Amino acid sequence: MPELPEVEVTRLSFANRIAGARIEAVSIGKPLRWPLGCPPRELVGQRVLGVRRRGKYLLLDLSGGLLLMHLGMSGSLSFGTGFCAPGRHDHFDMLTSLGTLRLHDPRRFGAVVYTSGEADPAAQKLLGRLGVEPLGETFEAVAFHQALKLRKTAIKQVLLGGEAVVGVGNIYASEALFLAGIRPTTKASRISKPRAALLHRAIQQVLAQAVAKGGSTLRNFSNAHGVAGCFQLEAMVYDRAGLPCRACGEPIKAIRQGQRSTFYCVRCQKP
């Protein structure tokens, strides 16, 4: 699944190129997770004012509303000119005066939803409960620790839950916990203020590094230029079960938490 770094990398790869474009046509293939929310023709004539991100959602500000896009489990966006006809897994095409924005999604868990703005109930249903942005100035260590003290579940699950902090997906939760030296099974409420500060910095460091490396490509992710990410090649623990820890040599252990794989080092990460 594309996580926050992949979504941010996608945004950076086409946001400047589509800004100011006039929408000339919209076509939809097979149904996605949620309906568009309006007839496609209602988007024609509007201009793309800019592209933002909230968690794992891309927000396209239009002259007459807001378009929310989610890449789901296997989606990717491409933007350019001279595209061939949509293929069987191309489910949304938005032709603009500067190029075509296309959503390719083999599993169709992605979504494109049109609303009047962020205050719209349809937008609030998707965005309203999201936590603090980890790469933004509002992500503060003290508030993060206070949020952890209220949660008695395992810290890995809290990070994935998205209420204490948004967008720290499975890959980057494992990596941040390793960098902070915290065992993923540790109850969030037991993490001290100093250790929470370490985790706070680790989350920011790991996500920023992932964005700089173009995200992670485990199967088919690529940015809007078609370029794959390479963060996974430098992962310290993720998907390295049985391999020696890059820091101490201890074999990396893998467990299941909430139907997701977790990777950690028993020597470097303490309960």
ChimeraX attribute file (.defattr): number of C-alpha atoms within 10 A of each C-alpha:
attribute: neighborCount
match mode: 1-to-1
recipient: residues
	/A:1	19
	/A:2	24
	/A:3	22
	/A:4	26
	/A:5	28
	/A:6	27
	/A:7	27
	/A:8	24
	/A:9	20
	/A:10	27
	/A:11	21
	/A:12	18
	/A:13	20
	/A:14	19
	/A:15	18
	/A:16	12
	/A:17	14
	/A:18	23
	/A:19	17
	/A:20	18
	/A:21	19
	/A:22	21
	/A:23	22
	/A:24	18
	/A:25	17
	/A:26	19
	/A:27	13
	/A:28	17
	/A:29	14
	/A:30	10
	/A:31	14
	/A:32	19
	/A:33	14
	/A:34	12
	/A:35	12
	/A:36	19
	/A:37	12
	/A:38	11
	/A:39	11
	/A:40	14
	/A:41	12
	/A:42	13
	/A:43	21
	/A:44	16
	/A:45	15
	/A:46	18
	/A:47	22
	/A:48	22
	/A:49	18
	/A:50	17
	/A:51	20
	/A:52	14
	/A:53	18
	/A:54	18
	/A:55	22
	/A:56	23
	/A:57	24
	/A:58	20
	/A:59	22
	/A:60	23
	/A:61	21
	/A:62	23
	/A:63	15
	/A:64	16
	/A:65	17
	/A:66	21
	/A:67	24
	/A:68	24
	/A:69	21
	/A:70	22
	/A:71	25
	/A:72	21
	/A:73	16
	/A:74	17
	/A:75	24
	/A:76	25
	/A:77	26
	/A:78	21
	/A:79	24
	/A:80	17
	/A:81	13
	/A:82	7
	/A:83	12
	/A:84	6
	/A:85	8
	/A:86	16
	/A:87	9
	/A:88	11
	/A:89	15
	/A:90	20
	/A:91	23
	/A:92	24
	/A:93	21
	/A:94	19
	/A:95	21
	/A:96	24
	/A:97	14
	/A:98	17
	/A:99	20
	/A:100	22
	/A:101	21
	/A:102	23
	/A:103	28
	/A:104	22
	/A:105	22
	/A:106	16
	/A:107	13
	/A:108	21
	/A:109	17
	/A:110	22
	/A:111	22
	/A:112	22
	/A:113	20
	/A:114	24
	/A:115	19
	/A:116	15
	/A:117	18
	/A:118	19
	/A:119	12
	/A:120	13
	/A:121	13
	/A:122	16
	/A:123	18
	/A:124	14
	/A:125	12
	/A:126	13
	/A:127	17
	/A:128	12
	/A:129	11
	/A:130	19
	/A:131	17
	/A:132	21
	/A:133	21
	/A:134	23
	/A:135	16
	/A:136	9
	/A:137	8
	/A:138	10
	/A:139	18
	/A:140	15
	/A:141	17
	/A:142	13
	/A:143	14
	/A:144	18
	/A:145	22
	/A:146	14
	/A:147	16
	/A:148	23
	/A:149	17
	/A:150	12
	/A:151	16
	/A:152	13
	/A:153	15
	/A:154	17
	/A:155	23
	/A:156	25
	/A:157	21
	/A:158	21
	/A:159	25
	/A:160	19
	/A:161	16
	/A:162	18
	/A:163	14
	/A:164	22
	/A:165	23
	/A:166	22
	/A:167	27
	/A:168	27
	/A:169	21
	/A:170	19
	/A:171	20
	/A:172	26
	/A:173	27
	/A:174	26
	/A:175	23
	/A:176	27
	/A:177	27
	/A:178	24
	/A:179	20
	/A:180	20
	/A:181	21
	/A:182	25
	/A:183	22
	/A:184	27
	/A:185	17
	/A:186	18
	/A:187	19
	/A:188	23
	/A:189	17
	/A:190	18
	/A:191	18
	/A:192	13
	/A:193	16
	/A:194	12
	/A:195	15
	/A:196	23
	/A:197	18
	/A:198	18
	/A:199	24
	/A:200	22
	/A:201	17
	/A:202	21
	/A:203	25
	/A:204	18
	/A:205	16
	/A:206	22
	/A:207	27
	/A:208	15
	/A:209	14
	/A:210	24
	/A:211	21
	/A:212	14
	/A:213	19
	/A:214	23
	/A:215	28
	/A:216	26
	/A:217	19
	/A:218	15
	/A:219	9
	/A:220	14
	/A:221	23
	/A:222	22
	/A:223	24
	/A:224	22
	/A:225	13
	/A:226	15
	/A:227	13
	/A:228	19
	/A:229	23
	/A:230	17
	/A:231	20
	/A:232	18
	/A:233	12
	/A:234	12
	/A:235	18
	/A:236	21
	/A:237	29
	/A:238	23
	/A:239	19
	/A:240	16
	/A:241	17
	/A:242	13
	/A:243	13
	/A:244	16
	/A:245	20
	/A:246	14
	/A:247	10
	/A:248	10
	/A:249	12
	/A:250	15
	/A:251	18
	/A:252	21
	/A:253	19
	/A:254	17
	/A:255	13
	/A:256	9
	/A:257	13
	/A:258	9
	/A:259	7
	/A:260	10
	/A:261	14
	/A:262	23
	/A:263	26
	/A:264	28
	/A:265	27
	/A:266	17
	/A:267	15
	/A:268	17
	/A:269	16
	/A:270	15
	/A:271	12
